[in-house]
Amino acid sequence: MKKIVQFCKECVAELRKVVWPSRSEAVASVQVVIVSTIVVALLLGLLDMLFTEGLRLIF
């Protein structure tokens, strides 16, 4: 039980060292992730469409 208590104390101490992002930084990061996800999804969809049509022409 003593090890569990020590572990929890160390976790709390480490979490106090964390520098959390501000709201504006978090929003900016989320926007980058959303835009990147949409761009990659569109790119993969376009490639899928091209490969599908290419295979239809061959077969």
N, C-alpha and C positions, 0 to 999 in steps of 0.2 A: 504494500500500500504506500510505503514511503517513496518508492521509485515513481509511482504514478503522480503523487503530489509534486515531487521534484520536477517531473516532466512537464506538468501543467504550469508550474512557475516559470520554467525556462521558455515555454511557448509564449506566455504573456510577455516576458522580457523581450523576446525576439520581435513580437508584434509591435511593441512600443518603438522599436528602432525603424520600423517601416515608414517610408515617406510616401504617403498616399497622394495620388494626383488630385489637382483641383478639379472642380466641376467642369471648367472650360477645357482642361486637358483631357478629361475623360470623354467629353462630348466629341472633341476633335478626333480622338482615337477611334471612337465608335463610328464616326462618319467615314474615316479612312477604311475601316474594316468593311463597312457596308458597300462603299463604292468599289473597293477591290473585289469583293465577292460578286457583285453584279457584273463587273468587267470580265472576270474569269468565267462566270457562268455564260455570258454572251459569247465569249471566245470559244468555249467548249461546245456550245450549241451550234455555232457556225461550223466548226470543224466536223462535228457529227453529221451535220446536214451535207457538207461537201463530200465526206467519205461515203455516206449513204447514196447520194446521187452518183458518185463515181462508180460505186459497185453496181448500181442499177444499169449504168451504161455498159459495163463489162459483161454482166450476167443478164 
